[in-house]
Amino acid sequence: MKVRAIQYVVLIGVAAVFLGPLYWLLSTAFKDPAQIYQWPPAWWPDLTWENFSLAWKAAPFDRFFLNSTVITVAGTLLKVINAVLTAYAFAYLRFPFKKVLFFLVLGAMMVPGHVTLLPNYLTVATLGWINTYAGLIIPGIGSAFATFLMRQHFLTLPTEVTDAAAVDGAGHLRTLWRVVLPMSRPMLITVVVITAVEEWNNFVWPLIVTNTASMRTLPVGLLILKDEEGLANWGTIMAGTLLVLAPMLLIFLIAQRYIVGGITQGALKG
Amino acid sequence: MTALDLPVRTHPDERRQTEDGGNQLRRRRRREYGLFALLVAPNLLVIAVFAYWPIIYNAFLSLTDWNMIAARPTFVGLANYGRTLTDPAFHKTLWTTVVFTGFIVAGSLVIGLALAFLFNLPLKGRGAVRTIAFAPHILSGAAVATIWLFIFDPGYGLMRALIDPFGAEPPDWMNNSDWALPGLIIVYLWKNIGFAALIYLAGLQGLPKDLDEAAAIDGASTWTRFRAIKLPLLAPITFFLLITTVIGTFQAFDVIAVMTGGGPGDATTTLSWSIYNEGFQAFNAGRAATLSIIMFVILLVVTTVQARVMERRVHYR
């Protein structure tokens, strides 16, 4: 019994370690400045919205929000379409040197993103895409990992079903849309959610490829807000931080099992 | 069934092999090739331009001196490599990267495994705590870094509130060159331990039970069973986590950019920060490209080792 009690204490301690910083963020965002700069600190906030309006005034958060949303939605859509089409082609169609091409797609996973920053910046500049949505979105829509996951999944689907569709005279695109995709829903959701989280959190690429406040995304806008406010106004900064985190926390709570499923699958089958 | 041995599913009509087949077959095949090319082309194009071309472009730029304003780069041969590899500042950067990566890898694996064992116990609420521990992994690094900047604030931060009752004074974490790197490591661990724990937990739950039970009946202690049975069986997972954590940590950028900007001084200047700094703050394309190639080679070695070991695991098990 004693061992069990200790185990529960440790479990609660672990929960506290991971919840503590998030509670600190949440409570600070709703404290008024006098409450933030008092010692000892207040553990329960007054619940004021003031910090959010201050953050809104200090930086164009509505614009950041719009940019992040556009990039996440468009980027995820294009990347997943790429993954699905490529995976279908590699699973169901014939082509000379298909194996070599597949290795070329997978090989992209061996190229660390950070190494491509400077050349991609120069390429995007040559295309005239600096500070545009195209420049923010297009370089990221190539898909290797998601293509791999989708293809592996397609290969597990029973052949009878796709054959039946073909006998009924359905073309490939129709088979993909009407038969293969509906049968792959959980995997598709996993791929969409994981891609969307990555797009939303992306930091270094939006940082270098944009140069006006009107094109910044939320994570980059947060850095700018922090630099402008200095460390003088934590309430405003924490309110801004909460705006960046809230959508992903929400998605995480809703789609948790898809994210967890996809991540463990990548690890255990890799 | 021989036609089906192809790694693709052929169209049923084709398997039926009608007598006028020849022509029709060829036309069908040509259409299939066309469709394949159409479906794959956009993805391959983006991958070629934004993943493979950068490596070639980097290799070229690393042989030049260019401020990105002059019309064209000046060819300087291997001068960038010579200068970088003998530069004490680069050695310091590499050392910082190794220390940063080493602590994060060791911390993630050890604490992650411990948490996985905790989450594997029959405790109420363990699922919720596992979710909570994993959540930081999917949160924006820039936002997480901002939260911790305030936690580390020596005046009004959470860290001070926690150690104040014991009469201790907090350090000025991020402005102190002795504390900045440990601070970054703590933040990075907080963000990534849940991921390691999740993977280890999945591994633990997949372990065969009979071996462990037999050892228990033979009187092996919990520790012995951990050392001699569970740890070796988890080795592939440990290896996977080791590689992915090394690759991820080498490229860690957002947390460093928000919390320290490579400073104070050069205390937290890692390889990834110095690529950004040379390329986008000092506008020295040649040197940024040289550092990029060095990072690429290091990580290529890491992934090649991974591929080799994975292959062996698949073959000999």
Interface residues (C-beta under 8 A of the other chain):
Chain A: R4 Q7 Y8 V10 L11 V14 A15 V17 F18 L19 G20 P21 L22 W24 L25 T28 I36 Y37 W39 P40 P41 N82 A83 L85 T86 Y88 A89 F90 A91 Y92 L93 R94 F95 P96 K98 L101 L104 V105 G107 A108 M110 V111 P112 G113 H114 V115 T116 L117 L118 P119 N120 Y121 L122 T123 I138 P139 G140 I141 G142 S143 A144 T147 T159 T162 D163 A166 V167 H172 V197 W200 N201 F203 V204 L207 I208 L218 P219 V220 L222 L223 K226 L231 W234 I237 M238 G240 T241 V244 L245 M248 L249 F252 Q256 I259 V260 I263 T264 A267 L268 G270
Chain B: L4 L6 V8 R9 T10 H11 P12 D13 R29 E32 Y33 L35 F36 A37 L39 V40 P42 N43 L44 V46 I47 V49 F50 A51 Y52 W53 P54 I55 Y57 N58 L61 M68 L115 L118 L121 L123 G125 R126 A128 V129 T131 I132 A133 F134 A135 P136 I138 L139 S140 G141 A142 A143 V144 T146 I147 W148 L149 F150 I151 D153 G155 Y156 L158 A161 D164 W190 G194 F195 L198 I199 A202 G203 G206 I237 F240 L241 T244 I247 F250 Q251 F253 D254 A257 V258 S272 I275 Y276 G279 F280 A285 A288 A289 S292 I293 M295 F296 L299 L300 T303 M310
